[in-house]
Amino acid sequence: MNRIQHYVSTAVLIAAAFIFFNCINVLAAEIPASDITIDYDNQKLTVRENAARERDLQIYFTVSSIKAAKLKNDAGATVKKKVMAPSAWDVYDYDPSAGVVIDLSWMNRKKDNYIQLKGNKNTTPVTIKFPAALSKISASFDAINATVSMQNTTNKMEPIVINDAPIEYKTSYGKWNAYQGKDGELSIYQMRGATLQFRLAAHQTEALHITDSSPKISEIVDADGKEIVIYQAGNLPGIEKKVSINKRAKAPKISVDYAKHQFTLPKNTEYRVLSDTLTNAWTDTGATSRKLNLSELAASINGNTAILEIRTKATTAKPHSASCKAAFTMPSVLPISTESSGVAPGQILENDIYYNWVGITDDECDVAVAYVYQESTKKLTSLQFFNTTTDTYEIYVSKNGEVPTPDATVHTIRAKASENESDAETRISTRYVKNGDRIYIRKKAAPKKQVWSSYFAGLGKVDFNDSHVFP
């Protein structure tokens, strides 16, 4: 062989070697981590290879286990190693338009999971570790604040509240929702009760090279003793924990006395008043039952109608109960008229009762009053009331100028049985009425219609010393 032939042969060998080793490098390539996307929430892995590179025709997938084995190192010594042992490879045909989607839902989240991926061209396996989810956890419901707390109970003696990881929850048939941890966030489930599931939220969906941008060489080796680079995946959804939320206790009952203008509230309750655009704060009734008068609520009412809302107050062990609501209208004010000239409305009570009546005009007189003349003694004695309506009225006799309260003792002025009946008459004798007494009148309460008695109105003063013309 001459020198020229030698150089040519050498060049051919070098070129052949270059092509051979280059083929080995191509064959030894792996699927780039940027081509692998993991949907942790739905536990799916997608391989979608970059079109700029030659794509695989098939993708191979396996689940690997870690086993202890004795191998010989480069010096010939026997050493203990953690060896990755792949199971059978699943084969997926690669779809250029959609890539390959691989289900991961079968993985046991309570332990570390190792998977490997490779292609028919990118033959070097990509190894991914899915870390075990925290399995020893508990979840407890705070019924007062309507919140849930999750704890790491790895050490049962010293549970640790989990507050640095996102949490999500769902109902039995609903979707997962991000849990914010705000007071009252779960109160809607306390109305009827519910069973919720809570878990630590999964890592967000993203490409593998973003989740782990710097994979490390691990102490795990392959069957040949070669160290393996392992990508650390994000966390899958945590282990679900059920939390039972009891429904609120039934609402307490309100007793109403329409005559006394009074509500009776049970002990250990709280109330508030809502009227028009005004909502008042909750007020504690205390450890004993409470008599609540309308006069106490007057300043809290905007308008003439309102709602009294009551509930059993919360304790350290349970939330407040459902609410009981009682709608009401404030009592009416009777119009008092007089035929006496020069008597101001505020002075009617000091005017002789004989000249006064309930109503606006003579034609609209509801209740009129007259003195009863005793012919034998030639004196005025009792009072005679004429009720022209089908409503019952009540009379209070003030002996010492006192103003009647809603629960004062009264005399009843009977109502007409029907519109067609003549005026109903009621007499109050001198046994109960004396000269100089002041008379107050109100319309009687109608509990069945949920109507309060009206406010007492001054009807006039008794004057048996004067002479009067009977109506």
Order of alpha helices (4+ residues) and beta strands (2+ residues): alpha-beta-beta-beta-beta-beta-beta-beta-beta-beta-beta-beta-beta-beta-beta-beta-alpha-beta-beta-beta-beta-beta-beta-beta-beta-beta-alpha-beta-beta-beta-beta-beta-beta-beta-beta-beta-beta-beta
